[in-house]
Amino acid sequence: MSTPALTSPAPFIGIALKLGTVTGFVIMQALIKAVSDTIPPGEAVFFRSAFGMVPLLVWLAWRHELRGGLRAAKPINHVMRGVIGTTAMALSFACLGYLPLPEATALGYAAPLLTVVFAALFLGETVRIFRFSAVGLGLAGVLVVLWPRLGGSGPAQGAEAFGAALALAGATCAALAQIQIRRMVGTERTSAIVFWFSITATTLSLASIPFGWVMPTPREATLLILAGLIGGTGQIMLTSAYRFADASLIAPFDYASMLMALAIGYVFFAEVPTAWTLSGAGLVISAGILIIWRERQLGLERRRARKAGSVQA
């Protein structure tokens, strides 16, 4: 079924849901950052995953898809996706304790760029010069964001460089998780992929207990539970957004997260973005939009070719 045209309200519903998703995920990151001085990343992953299942289970039950969401055609694939995705989440949460929110957000944009590279390497997808050039532009933007962290000295500089390394490692794992999801969508329901990831992440996070879990204060527990509920709700909104609009239409709205990260970082954490962060983020966002635009053009060309073929037949 094709996505309704822009004269229909459906695409605008998809855009609104995507913006709601982006807003929710940035707020979730801010909540995690607010407790990052005392709550270890593994414990934050537990709260995000465990409480994220609450809205997910309610949503599946409301849609009468709870049984389908619990059914896994190939459990080992869910385990692999869970391990990679949980690692990505833990690394992205860990970097928030070292980096300003806008900088962590900008470095996270490396994930979709790396997904293009990994799709060519591991899935055999054809990636032509245009997309590789856009990826190169985006990675240059990542280097611009990183530049102030390279070659510095002192404890503060070292901690920030470590945070940047965590952010890039998290983006790499997030890209690998996307590759695993692409392999799974042919045999698994979306609801099952989301549900079993939450189960796997919750279980794996418990393995970090010996590494320093703490008893959260009532304030910290409230923020962590809110992060889980908002993250789970955001995942539902993201899934629903693709029911109303093409991925190529709503994907660019991912980059609204930079504006939100800038605002939240300034208001709640007194973080003033550097020129390096803003310039690098601009390059990465430009590269991402170029890739999305190219994908949309290729999709339109494929649809026209199919229509022409059906007419000739």
C-alpha positions as CSV (number, residue, x, y, z in Angstrom):
1,M,0.0,0.0,0.0
2,S,1.5,3.4,-1.0
3,T,1.6,6.3,1.4
4,P,-1.2,8.9,1.0
5,A,-0.3,12.0,-0.9
6,L,0.4,15.3,0.9
7,T,-3.2,16.4,0.2
8,S,-4.2,13.8,2.8
9,P,-3.8,14.4,6.5
10,A,-2.0,11.1,6.9
11,P,1.6,12.3,6.0
12,F,1.2,15.2,8.4
13,I,0.2,12.8,11.2
14,G,3.4,10.8,10.3
15,I,5.5,14.0,10.6
16,A,3.8,14.9,13.9
17,L,4.5,11.4,15.3
18,K,8.1,11.6,14.2
19,L,8.6,15.0,15.8
20,G,7.0,13.6,19.0
21,T,9.5,10.7,18.8
22,V,12.5,13.0,18.4
23,T,11.3,15.2,21.3
24,G,10.7,12.2,23.5
25,F,14.2,10.7,22.8
26,V,16.0,14.0,23.5
27,I,14.1,14.4,26.8
28,M,14.9,10.8,27.7
29,Q,18.6,11.5,27.0
30,A,18.4,14.7,29.2
31,L,16.9,12.7,32.0
32,I,19.6,10.1,31.8
33,K,22.2,12.9,31.7
34,A,20.7,14.5,34.8
35,V,21.5,11.4,36.9
36,S,24.7,10.4,35.1
37,D,27.0,11.6,37.9
38,T,25.7,9.0,40.3
39,I,23.8,6.3,38.3
40,P,26.0,3.9,36.2
41,P,25.1,3.3,32.6
42,G,24.1,-0.3,33.1
43,E,21.6,0.7,35.7
44,A,20.2,3.4,33.4
45,V,19.8,0.8,30.7
46,F,17.8,-1.4,33.1
47,F,15.3,1.4,33.9
48,R,15.0,2.5,30.3
49,S,14.3,-1.0,29.1
50,A,12.2,-2.4,32.0
51,F,9.9,0.6,32.2
52,G,9.9,1.1,28.5
53,M,8.1,-2.2,28.2
54,V,5.1,-0.8,30.1
55,P,3.7,1.5,27.3
56,L,4.8,-1.2,24.8
57,L,2.7,-3.9,26.4
58,V,-0.3,-1.6,26.8
59,W,0.0,-0.6,23.1
60,L,0.3,-4.2,21.9
61,A,-2.7,-5.2,24.0
62,W,-4.7,-2.3,22.7
63,R,-4.0,-3.3,19.1
64,H,-4.6,-7.0,19.9
65,E,-1.1,-7.8,18.8
66,L,0.2,-9.0,22.1
67,R,0.4,-12.6,21.0
68,G,2.2,-11.7,17.8
69,G,4.6,-9.4,19.7
70,L,5.6,-12.4,21.9
71,R,6.2,-14.7,19.0
72,A,9.8,-15.0,17.7
73,A,10.5,-16.9,14.5
74,K,14.2,-17.0,15.0
75,P,15.1,-16.3,18.7
76,I,18.9,-16.3,18.1
77,N,18.5,-13.2,15.8
78,H,16.7,-11.4,18.6
79,V,19.5,-12.2,21.0
80,M,22.1,-10.9,18.6
81,R,20.2,-7.7,17.9
82,G,19.6,-7.4,21.7
83,V,23.3,-7.7,22.5
84,I,24.4,-5.2,19.9
85,G,21.5,-2.8,20.7
86,T,22.1,-2.9,24.4
87,T,25.7,-2.2,24.0
88,A,24.8,0.8,21.8
89,M,22.4,2.1,24.5
90,A,24.9,1.6,27.3
91,L,27.6,3.5,25.4
92,S,25.3,6.3,24.4
93,F,24.2,6.7,28.0
94,A,27.8,6.6,29.3
95,C,28.9,9.4,27.0
96,L,26.3,11.7,28.4
97,G,28.3,11.9,31.6
98,Y,31.3,13.3,29.7
99,L,29.9,15.4,26.9
100,P,27.4,18.3,26.4
101,L,24.1,17.1,25.2
102,P,24.4,18.8,21.7
103,E,27.8,17.3,21.1
104,A,26.6,13.8,22.1
105,T,23.6,14.3,19.8
106,A,25.8,15.4,16.9
107,L,28.2,12.4,17.3
108,G,25.2,10.1,17.4
109,Y,24.3,11.2,13.8
110,A,27.3,9.1,12.7
111,A,25.0,6.0,13.1
112,P,22.9,6.4,9.9
113,L,26.0,7.2,7.9
114,L,27.8,4.1,9.1
115,T,24.7,2.1,8.4
116,V,25.2,2.9,4.7
117,V,28.7,1.6,4.8
118,F,27.8,-1.5,6.8
119,A,24.9,-2.2,4.4
120,A,27.4,-2.3,1.5
121,L,29.8,-4.5,3.5
122,F,27.5,-7.0,5.2
123,L,24.3,-7.0,3.2
124,G,25.7,-6.6,-0.3
125,E,23.6,-3.5,-1.0
126,T,24.7,-1.4,-3.9
127,V,26.0,2.0,-2.7
128,R,27.0,4.3,-5.6
129,I,29.4,7.3,-5.6
130,F,26.7,9.8,-4.6
131,R,25.9,8.1,-1.3
132,F,29.5,7.3,-0.5
133,S,30.4,11.0,-1.1
134,A,27.6,12.0,1.2
135,V,28.9,9.6,3.8
136,G,32.4,11.1,3.4
137,L,30.9,14.6,4.0
138,G,29.1,13.4,7.1
139,L,32.2,11.7,8.5
140,A,34.1,14.9,7.9
141,G,31.5,16.7,10.0
142,V,32.0,14.1,12.8
143,L,35.8,14.9,12.6
144,V,35.0,18.6,12.9
145,V,33.0,18.0,16.1
146,L,35.8,15.8,17.4
147,W,38.6,18.2,16.5
148,P,38.8,20.1,19.8
149,R,39.0,16.8,21.6
150,L,42.0,15.6,19.7
151,G,45.5,16.3,20.9
152,G,44.5,18.0,24.1
153,S,45.9,17.4,27.5
154,G,44.7,17.5,31.1
155,P,42.1,15.6,33.1
156,A,39.1,17.5,31.7
157,Q,40.3,17.2,28.1
158,G,41.0,13.5,28.6
159,A,37.5,12.8,30.0
160,E,35.8,14.6,27.1
161,A,38.0,12.7,24.6
162,F,36.9,9.5,26.4
163,G,33.3,10.6,26.1
164,A,33.7,11.2,22.4
165,A,35.1,7.8,21.9
166,L,32.1,6.3,23.8
167,A,29.7,8.3,21.6
168,L,31.4,7.0,18.4
169,A,31.5,3.4,19.7
170,G,27.8,3.7,20.5
171,A,27.0,5.1,17.0
172,T,28.9,2.2,15.5
173,C,26.9,-0.4,17.5
174,A,23.7,1.4,16.7
175,A,24.5,1.1,13.0
176,L,25.3,-2.6,13.4
177,A,22.0,-3.0,15.2
178,Q,20.2,-1.4,12.2
179,I,21.9,-3.9,9.9
180,Q,20.7,-6.8,12.1
181,I,17.1,-5.4,12.1
182,R,17.2,-5.2,8.2
183,R,18.1,-8.9,8.3
184,M,15.2,-9.7,10.6
185,V,12.3,-7.8,9.1
186,G,11.7,-10.5,6.5
187,T,10.9,-13.1,9.2
188,E,9.9,-11.1,12.3
189,R,7.1,-8.7,13.2
190,T,8.1,-5.2,14.2
191,S,6.3,-5.6,17.5
192,A,8.3,-8.7,18.2
193,I,11.6,-7.0,17.4
194,V,10.8,-4.1,19.7
195,F,9.4,-6.3,22.5
196,W,12.3,-8.9,22.6
197,F,14.9,-6.1,22.4
198,S,13.4,-4.7,25.6
199,I,13.5,-8.1,27.3
200,T,17.0,-8.8,26.2
201,A,18.3,-5.3,27.2
202,T,16.6,-5.6,30.6
203,T,18.2,-9.0,31.2
204,L,21.6,-8.0,30.0
205,S,21.7,-4.9,32.0
206,L,21.4,-7.0,35.2
207,A,24.8,-8.4,34.4
208,S,26.3,-4.9,35.3
209,I,25.1,-5.1,38.9
210,P,28.6,-6.2,40.2
211,F,30.1,-3.1,38.5
212,G,28.6,-0.6,40.9
213,W,24.8,-0.2,40.9
214,V,23.6,2.3,43.5
215,M,20.3,2.8,45.3
216,P,18.7,5.8,43.5
217,T,17.3,8.6,45.5
218,P,13.5,9.3,45.1
219,R,14.4,12.1,42.6
220,E,16.8,9.9,40.6
221,A,14.3,6.9,40.6
222,T,11.6,9.3,39.3
223,L,13.8,10.6,36.5
224,L,14.9,7.1,35.5
225,I,11.3,5.7,35.5
226,L,10.3,8.7,33.4
227,A,13.1,8.1,31.0
228,G,11.9,4.5,30.5
229,L,8.3,5.5,30.0
230,I,9.2,8.3,27.6
231,G,11.6,6.1,25.7
232,G,9.0,3.3,25.3
233,T,6.4,5.7,24.2
234,G,8.8,7.2,21.7
235,Q,9.4,3.8,20.2
236,I,5.7,3.3,19.8
237,M,5.3,6.7,18.1
238,L,8.3,5.9,15.8
239,T,6.7,2.6,14.7
240,S,3.3,4.4,14.2
241,A,4.8,7.2,12.2
242,Y,5.8,4.8,9.4
243,R,2.2,3.7,9.1
244,F,1.3,7.2,7.9
245,A,4.2,8.4,5.8
246,D,7.1,7.2,3.8
247,A,10.4,6.8,5.6
248,S,12.0,9.3,3.1
249,L,9.5,11.9,4.0
250,I,9.8,11.8,7.8
251,A,13.5,10.8,8.2
252,P,14.8,14.4,7.9
253,F,12.9,15.3,11.0
254,D,15.4,13.3,13.0
255,Y,17.7,16.3,12.8
256,A,15.2,18.4,14.7
257,S,16.8,16.7,17.7
258,M,19.8,19.0,17.4
259,L,17.6,22.1,18.0
260,M,16.0,20.4,20.9
261,A,19.3,19.3,22.3
262,L,20.7,22.8,22.0
263,A,17.7,24.3,23.8
264,I,17.6,21.6,26.6
265,G,21.4,21.7,27.0
266,Y,21.4,25.5,27.4
267,V,18.4,25.8,29.7
268,F,18.9,22.8,32.0
269,F,22.7,22.2,31.9
270,A,24.1,25.6,31.0
271,E,25.8,24.2,28.0
272,V,26.8,26.6,25.3
273,P,27.6,24.8,22.0
274,T,31.0,25.6,20.4
275,A,31.4,26.7,16.8
276,W,33.1,23.3,16.1
277,T,30.0,21.4,17.3
278,L,27.6,23.6,15.3
279,S,29.7,23.5,12.1
280,G,30.3,19.7,12.3
281,A,26.6,19.1,13.1
282,G,25.7,21.1,10.1
283,L,27.9,19.0,7.8
284,V,26.5,15.8,9.3
285,I,22.9,16.9,8.9
286,S,23.6,18.0,5.3
287,A,25.0,14.6,4.5
288,G,22.1,12.8,6.1
289,I,19.6,14.9,4.2
290,L,21.4,14.3,0.9
291,I,21.3,10.5,1.5
292,I,17.6,10.7,2.3
293,W,16.9,12.8,-0.8
294,R,18.8,10.4,-3.0
295,E,17.0,7.4,-1.5
296,R,13.7,9.1,-2.2
297,Q,14.7,9.8,-5.8
298,L,15.7,6.2,-6.3
299,G,12.5,5.0,-4.8
300,L,10.5,7.2,-7.2
301,E,12.5,5.9,-10.1
302,R,11.9,2.3,-9.1
303,R,8.1,2.9,-8.7
304,R,8.0,4.5,-12.2
305,A,9.9,1.5,-13.7
306,R,7.4,-0.9,-12.1
307,K,4.5,1.0,-13.4
308,A,6.0,1.1,-16.9
309,G,6.6,-2.6,-16.7
310,S,3.0,-3.3,-15.6
311,V,1.6,-1.2,-18.4
312,Q,3.8,-3.0,-21.0
313,A,2.7,-6.3,-19.7
